[in-house]
């Protein structure tokens, strides 16, 4: 049964600065069996992926309306998936592969800003948050609330 869309959750892939990530990698990380090093999920965690060059790749189809249909659900934030869409940018940790860091390239920042502004224009009642606002994680490795104010969304 579809539910009303209430959140857009921003994520990072938690990969080292400067390392791009493919849709196939994310699928493998999320949907491979635990015995094969994956999480064993039925679906990936994100609707869209922002690559280092700013291109946005759709990972899970959705009809862009104000509802989350069962076939649109991704596994981005436990307890929020049936009422959320999720976007991820490649990066989020320093070169050491551990330390949280805002590694967004200029192209990623521009693409994420356009994505979020377009999304907000289409769905003004949907709350835009970072994953760290609903889970004990550093993800997306930047302050989403402050960034939203910076780009003119309050």
GIBEL-V366994 format. One record per pair of residues at least 4 apart in sequence whose C-alpha atoms are under 6 Angstrom apart, sorted by the first residue. I is the first residue (numbers start at 1). J is the second residue. D is the distance in Angstrom with one decimal. If there is no record, write none. Layout:
i=I j=J d=D
i=I j=J d=D
//
This chain:
i=2 j=68 d=5.3
i=2 j=69 d=4.2
i=2 j=70 d=6.0
i=3 j=67 d=5.5
i=3 j=68 d=5.3
i=4 j=67 d=4.4
i=5 j=66 d=5.2
i=5 j=67 d=4.8
i=5 j=68 d=5.7
i=5 j=83 d=4.8
i=5 j=84 d=5.6
i=6 j=83 d=5.4
i=6 j=84 d=5.9
i=6 j=126 d=4.8
i=7 j=84 d=4.6
i=7 j=126 d=5.2
i=7 j=127 d=4.8
i=7 j=128 d=5.7
i=8 j=84 d=5.6
i=8 j=85 d=5.0
i=8 j=86 d=5.7
i=8 j=128 d=4.7
i=9 j=86 d=4.8
i=9 j=129 d=5.1
i=9 j=130 d=5.4
i=9 j=131 d=5.8
i=10 j=87 d=5.2
i=10 j=88 d=5.9
i=10 j=130 d=4.7
i=10 j=131 d=5.9
i=11 j=88 d=4.4
i=11 j=131 d=5.8
i=11 j=139 d=5.6
i=11 j=140 d=4.4
i=12 j=88 d=5.0
i=12 j=89 d=4.9
i=12 j=90 d=6.0
i=12 j=91 d=5.8
i=12 j=92 d=5.2
i=12 j=139 d=5.7
i=12 j=140 d=4.6
i=13 j=90 d=5.2
i=13 j=91 d=5.5
i=14 j=91 d=5.5
i=14 j=92 d=4.8
i=14 j=93 d=5.5
i=15 j=91 d=4.7
i=15 j=93 d=5.8
i=16 j=91 d=5.6
i=16 j=93 d=5.0
i=16 j=94 d=5.4
i=16 j=95 d=4.9
i=16 j=97 d=4.9
i=17 j=91 d=5.3
i=17 j=93 d=6.0
i=17 j=94 d=5.4
i=17 j=95 d=5.4
i=17 j=103 d=5.5
i=20 j=52 d=5.9
i=20 j=90 d=5.7
i=21 j=90 d=5.9
i=27 j=31 d=5.6
i=27 j=44 d=5.7
i=28 j=32 d=5.2
i=29 j=38 d=4.7
i=30 j=38 d=5.5
i=30 j=39 d=4.9
i=30 j=41 d=5.7
i=30 j=44 d=5.4
i=31 j=40 d=4.8
i=31 j=41 d=4.7
i=31 j=42 d=5.8
i=32 j=38 d=4.4
i=32 j=40 d=5.2
i=33 j=38 d=5.2
i=33 j=40 d=4.3
i=34 j=38 d=4.7
i=34 j=39 d=5.1
i=34 j=40 d=5.3
i=43 j=74 d=5.8
i=44 j=74 d=5.7
i=44 j=75 d=5.9
i=45 j=74 d=4.8
i=45 j=75 d=3.9
i=45 j=76 d=4.1
i=46 j=74 d=5.7
i=46 j=76 d=5.8
i=46 j=86 d=4.7
i=46 j=87 d=5.5
i=47 j=59 d=5.2
i=47 j=60 d=4.8
i=47 j=86 d=5.3
i=47 j=87 d=5.8
i=48 j=57 d=5.6
i=48 j=58 d=4.5
i=48 j=59 d=5.3
i=48 j=87 d=4.8
i=49 j=56 d=5.5
i=49 j=57 d=5.1
i=49 j=87 d=5.9
i=49 j=88 d=5.0
i=49 j=89 d=5.7
i=50 j=54 d=5.8
i=50 j=55 d=5.8
i=50 j=56 d=4.6
i=50 j=89 d=4.5
i=51 j=55 d=5.4
i=51 j=90 d=5.6
i=52 j=108 d=5.9
i=53 j=107 d=5.5
i=54 j=107 d=4.5
i=54 j=108 d=4.4
i=54 j=111 d=5.3
i=62 j=72 d=5.4
i=73 j=82 d=5.8
i=75 j=81 d=5.8
i=77 j=81 d=5.9
i=80 j=84 d=6.0
i=91 j=103 d=5.8
i=92 j=100 d=5.9
i=92 j=101 d=5.3
i=92 j=102 d=5.4
i=92 j=103 d=5.4
i=92 j=141 d=5.6
i=93 j=97 d=5.7
i=93 j=98 d=5.9
i=93 j=99 d=5.3
i=93 j=100 d=4.4
i=93 j=101 d=4.7
i=94 j=99 d=5.4
i=94 j=101 d=5.5
i=100 j=141 d=5.5
i=101 j=141 d=5.3
i=102 j=141 d=5.1
i=102 j=142 d=5.5
i=104 j=108 d=5.5
i=104 j=109 d=6.0
i=108 j=112 d=5.9
i=109 j=113 d=6.0
i=112 j=116 d=6.0
i=113 j=117 d=6.0
i=114 j=118 d=6.0
i=115 j=119 d=6.0
i=116 j=120 d=5.9
i=119 j=123 d=5.9
i=120 j=124 d=4.8
i=130 j=144 d=5.6
i=131 j=139 d=5.6
i=132 j=136 d=5.9
i=132 j=137 d=5.0
i=132 j=138 d=5.6
i=132 j=139 d=5.4
i=144 j=148 d=6.0
i=148 j=153 d=5.0
i=149 j=153 d=5.2
i=149 j=154 d=5.4
//
